[in-house]
Amino acid sequence: MVPIKMETTSLSKFAIVDQITTSLKCSELAIGDIVIKDGYTVVEVHNKHASMALKSLNANDITATIIES
């Protein structure tokens, strides 16, 4: 799983999953843990879908970046 940092806390966990699965036409199993912090949200996405999820989120005015450890 690839952690993606989203610069928003206004979306619910359901809305995040719906946004990604709808835009990528993938299964909910491609989404891992979602952690909503004070100023940002971290969502884990399967390696196969991470780059497309990042592009989709950014295209929908949600600033998102991959967290590199």
Secondary structure as the mmCIF struct_conf table of DSSP 4:
data_model
#
loop_
_struct_conf.conf_type_id
_struct_conf.id
_struct_conf.beg_label_comp_id
_struct_conf.beg_label_asym_id
_struct_conf.beg_label_seq_id
_struct_conf.end_label_comp_id
_struct_conf.end_label_asym_id
_struct_conf.end_label_seq_id
STRN STRN1 VAL A 2 MET A 6
BEND BEND1 GLU A 7 GLU A 7
BEND BEND2 THR A 9 THR A 9
BEND BEND3 LEU A 11 LEU A 11
HELX_RH_AL_P HELX_RH_AL_P1 LYS A 13 LEU A 24
TURN_TY1_P TURN_TY1_P1 LYS A 25 LYS A 25
HELX_RH_3T_P HELX_RH_3T_P1 GLU A 28 ALA A 30
STRN STRN2 ILE A 31 ILE A 36
BEND BEND4 ASP A 38 GLY A 39
STRN STRN3 THR A 41 VAL A 45
TURN_TY1_P TURN_TY1_P2 ASN A 47 HIS A 49
HELX_RH_AL_P HELX_RH_AL_P2 ALA A 50 ALA A 59
TURN_TY1_P TURN_TY1_P3 ASN A 60 ASP A 61
STRN STRN4 ALA A 64 ILE A 66
HELX_LH_PP_P HELX_LH_PP_P1 ILE A 67 GLU A 68
#
